[in-house]
Amino acid sequence: MCKRPKGLLEKGTSSPYDLSTTQNHKETFPMTQLNTELLSALANKQDITEVFRLELETTINHLLTTELTAFLDYEPYNRPADARNYRNGYSKREIDTAYGRITVQMPRDRVGAFNTPTLAPYQRHTDSLEETIIQLYSHGVTNREIAELIDHMYGAYYSPQTISNITDVVTNQVELFQKRRLSDKYAVVYVDATYVHLRRDTVENEAVYIMIGIRPDGLKEVLGYAIAPTESATIWEELMIDVKSRGVEQILLFVADGVVGLQSTIAKHFPRAQFQRCLVHVARNFTAKIRVTERKAINDEFRAIRQSPTREEAENAMEAFVATWGVTYPAIKKLGKLDDLFTYYGFPLAIRGSIYSTNVIESFNKTFKVNMRKKQQFPNEEALDRYVVTQCLNYNAGRIGHRHRGFVSCSDTLDSMFD
């Protein structure tokens, strides 16, 4: 079914013109003929899109004529002698629809008072094409690139300014996302950065900082993001200031890799929050510095450590691990000096599997990268903003009504851990 052109009456609403007053109000659209044409097209293995296009064109033109008749309150060729307004021909308008371009005969009245609710003034395309344009824009495609694509795909020319007018809604989405209010309490917040190609005179890799939070009841959402040339604690601090300004008061646990200065930044803005170093990042870091032949054995042993029943057992196992392998590999020896590897043991067992690493946010980053694979670079920061916000909104919308595993069963315990 064709998407309703903007301005076409919604189901359940009525036209401002009483169409039942016209002599032709009992006339029905030729659905039997449509069915016949559809069956014929299918039987002959023809494209049925053209059948729908012609039917849509006929239907809209019929409706426009009927609306003008109802507006004037007299039938064609039956104008009352005292009528002050009357028909004044047609103007042709081409509309791009999901089924192709249709030609619409827009009826006119002498005094120019008739406005049809079926088609908005100056409308040249349907919502279907608008949505296509908005989706392209959301994914970082420039106005000029979209204009060229639409011209190629639909044979319809849209100036970059016209595209800009249509896509104002995306700019509004960016602003609304960046200013929206957040919950006052989050049990866990994950922070991580991913890199994309961005043009600022020259094209270079820049960091997109992402912050994802899980509330005590298990609801998960992207809290905010930032774009900067490199990853640093300074940018993370700006993000923390931002989420605080939007309502966040308490966070129980931050999970991140070992960005220098991050822990002191957390302590400054969320002094009661604890910190868990991502054990997956820890393993990646030392794995890159050990022999290939010994990687499996070492990683299996490290994995067993994080699965220890208690923190005490995990710490004892880590001491033995460092004593065994640290002599050969300095990267492993350094683990003995870290005091933030087993913070997750201070939280309910039901959620420990979700909070010893940043896998939650890395899953988001993976989807983020997959969706932008065909976009080799972003032409400017505004285009990247639009893309990031689109991904964040899609992520958040997909988790409405869902709770992250383990959190529901221990939500009361988590609530009790806040002030």
N, C-alpha and C positions, 0 to 999 in steps of 0.2 A: 504493500500500500504506500502510495506516495506520501512523503512528509508534507504536512500542511504548510503552505506558504505563509510567511509572517503576515498577520492580519486576517487570515482565513478563519472563519468562525470556529470556535472550539465546540466539541460535542457538548450538548446540554445548554448552549447559549442560543440566543435568537438574534436575528438581524434587526437593526433599528427600523427597517422598512417592513411593513406588513405584506409579505409576499402572497398571502392568501387572498388579497383583494384583487389580484389580477385574474383575468379570464383564463389564463393558462396555468393557474396554480395546481391543477390536477395532473398536469403533464409530468411524466416521470422520465428520468434519463434512460436511454436505451441500453439497459443492462443485458437484456436478451441478446442484442446485437453484439455487445462486448463479449459475452460468453461465446458466441458463434465465432467471432474473430480470434479469440484466444485459442479455441479448439482447432481452428484452421491453421493458425500459426504453429501450434505444437505438432499437429499432424504433419506439417510440411517442414518441421525442424527449423523454423524461422525464429528469429529473435523476438520475444514477446515484449521487449522494452518499447518498441515502436508502437505497439498496440496500446500500451498504457499511456505513452506520450500523447497520442492522438485523442484518446479518451479524456485525459486530463485537460487538454486544450479545449475540447468541445464543451466539457462540463463547466469550466471556469467562464468561458465566453457566454454560455447560456445563463449562468447565474448572474453575471454582470448585467446582462440585458434585462433580466427579471427584476433585479434590484432597482435599476433606473425606472422601470415601469411602476414599481411600487412607490418610489420616491415622488414621481410626478403625479401619481394617482390617476392615470388614464392610459389606455392601450395605444400602441402605435397606430397612426393614421386615424385616430379618434380624439383629436385634441379639442377640448371645450373652447368655445368662443372667447370666454373670459380668462383663459389660462395665461398667466404672466410668465411662465417658464415652459420651455419645450425642448425637445431633443435637438442636438446640434452636431450630429455626426459622430465620428469615432477617431480616436488616436491609436496608433499601433504601438504596442510595447512588447519587447521580447524578454521572456523570463527564463532563466536557467534553472532547471529542476533536476531531481535525481534521475529522471528518465530522458533528459536532454532538453534542448531549447524549445519552448512553445511560443507561439505568436498570439498575443491577447489583443482583442479589439476593445479598447477602453471607451465606453459610451460617455458622451459629454452632454451637459445641459446648457442652455443659453446663458444663464446667469452665473454658471460655475459654482453652484452650491452643492452639487452631488459629490459625495465622498463614499466610496465603496469600502465596506468592512472586509471584503474578500481579499483585496490586495492593498497593502499600505502604499501611500503616495510615494512615487519614485522608486518603488521596489523593482529590482532587476534580477533577483535571484531568490531561491527558497532557503529555508533554514538548513536544508541538507548541505548546500554549498557553503553556507556560512559556517557550519560546523566543521567542514573540511578545512576551510581557511583557518579557523581558530585552532584546530588540531595541529596544522602545519606550523602556525605561529608559536604555539605552545612548545613545540619541539625545537625551537631555536632557528627556524627558517626566517629569513629576512622578508620584508614587505616586497622588495623587488623580485626576489626569488619566487615568492608565492604568486605574484602577478604573472610571471613567466610560466609557472607550472599550470595555473588555471587556464591561461591562454592555450597552452599545449593540450591539456586534458579535455577542456570543455569548448574550446574555440571562442571563449568569451574574454574580452580584454577588461582588466581591472587595473586602474592606476594604483601605484604604491599608496597614494593618499586614501583611495577608497578602501584598500586593504587595511590601512591604519585605522580608519573609522570603524570597520567591522571588528577589529581585534582590540579595541579599547577595553572590552570585557576582560581580556587576559591581563592587561596592565592593572585593572582593578583587582583581579584575583591575587596578584603579587602583593599589592598594598594591603589587602585584607588579611592575607596569610601572615604577613610580617607584623601586623598590628593586633592580631587576635588575642584574646585573653586565654590564659592557660590555667590548669589546676594549681592549687596552692601546694600540693604535696605529690612527690614522686618517689616511689620506693627505689627505683634504679634508673640511672641515666647513663646511656652509652655515648661516647664521643669518639669520632674517627674522621679522617679526611680521605678523600679520593681525588685523583688528578685528571684534569681535562685540558684539551688544547683551546686556548683563548687568545684572540687577537687584540693587542693593544699596540698599534703601529706594527709590531712584529708578533708572530705566533709563538707562544711558549706554554709550557705546562703550568697550570695554576691549581691551587688547592681549593676544593669545595669542602668546607667543614660542615659536618652533619651532627646534630644532637637528637637522639631518640630517647624518649622517656617511657617508663611503665609505671602506672599508678598502682597503689596497693591492691586495687580490685582487678588488676591484670590488663586494663585497657592500655594499648600501646599506640604511640603517635610520634611523628616528627615534631619536635618543639621549635626548632629553628635551624638556620644555616648561615654561613658566611662564605664569601669568596675573597681569596687573597693569593698573592704570588707564591708564598711558602707557608708551611705549617709551623706555627709558633704558639707559645702560651699566651702571647699578647692578644691574638685573635680569639682564642678560647675565652679569655677574660671578657672581651667585648660581647661574646655570645652569652656568657653568664650574666652580665649586666643587663643584656636585652631580655632574657627570660625572666629575670627578677622584676624588671619593669612591667612585665605582662602578667604578673601574679604569682610566680613561683616563690615559695617561702622556704620550703624544706625539701631536701633530698637526702635519702639514707645512704646511697652508695653510688659512686661514679666508677664506671668500668672503662678503661682506656689502655693504650699502649704507653710506653715510657717516654712521652714527650717531655723534654727538659722544662722544668718550671711549672708544669701543669698542676702538680699536687699543691704547691704553695698558692697557686691561683685559686684552686678549689677551697683551700683552707681560709682564704681571705673572704670569699663571698658566701660560702656555705660551710662554716666552721664545724658543724656537727656531722658533716658528711664523711663517710669512710671511702677508702680508695682500694680498688682491686686492679692489679696489673693484669692485662690480658695474657693468659697462659699460652694461647695459640701463637701470639706474637713472640713470646719468650722462646717457644720451641722453634719457630721459624728462624729467629736470630741465631741461636746456637747451632742449628742444623746446617746453616750455610757455612759454618766454620769447622765442621768435622768431616772426617773421611766418609766417602760414600758407602764403603763396605761396613761401617759401624753405625750408620744412621738408623737403621731399623731397630737394632737392639737398644740403642740409647733412647730413641723416641718411645719405644714400647715401655721402657722402664719409667720414663718421665710421665707417660700417660697413666701408668698404674699409681704413681704418687698422687696425682690430683683426684683419683678415685678412692683414696683412703677414707675409712669410715669417720675418723676424727682428725681434728687439726693437729693434735699431738703426734699422731701416727704419721701424718703427712710431713710434718717438720722433721721427724726422726728419719723418715725415708729420704727426704731431701738431703740431709746431712750425709747419709751413706752414699747417695748418688753423686754428690759433689766430691766426696772423698775418693770415690772410685774413678770418676772420669775427669775431675778437675785438674788432676796432675798432668794429664795429657792435653787437655783443652782449656785454655784460659777463659774462653767464653762461658764454659760451664762453671768454672771456679767462681766467677763473679756472681752467680746465682746465690751463693751463700751469704752475700752481703745485702740481699734484698729482703725487706720486711713487709712487702705488700703482695706476696704471692698467694696467701691463704686467707685473705679477708672474708671470702665467701662462706667460710665455715661458721661465721657469726650470724648467718641467716638461715631460715628454715630449710630443711633438707629438700622439700618439694621444689625449690627454685634454684638450688645450687648449680644444677646442670646448665642453667641459663645465664649465670652471672659470673662464671670464672673466665669468660672471654667476651670479645666484642662480636661474636658471630651474628648476633641480632642485627647490628648495624652493617656488618659486612654483607649480609644477605640483601639489605637495601642497596648497598653500593653496587653489588653484582647486577641487580636489575637495572639500576641507574645506567651502568655502562652498556648493558645489552641493548637497552632502548635507544641509546645514542650512537650505536655502532656505525650507522651510515652517515652520521654527522661528524665528519673528520675534525672540524673545528667550529668554534662559535665566533661570529663576526664582531661581537662586542659583549660587554658585561650584561647589558639589558637582555640580550637574547638568551644568555646563560641563566639569568634570573628567571625568565619565563619557563625555561625548561626545568630548572630545579623545582620551582613551585608546583608545576604540573605533576612532577614525580611525587612530591611530598603530598599533594592533595589526593592523588590516586592511592598512595600508600595508606594514608589516614582513613580514606573512605572505605577501603577494603577491610579495615579492622573494626569498623563500627559493629558493635554487637558481639565481637569475639574477645576472648580473654586469653592472655598468654598462659601457656601450660604451667600448672603448679601454683599460680598466684591466688586463684579463687579459694583453694583449700587452706591457705595460710594468710588470707587478707586481714583477719582480725589480729594475728600476731604482728604483721607488718604495721598495722595501724597503731598498735601499742608501742612501737619503737620510735614514733614521732614524739615531739614535746607535747 
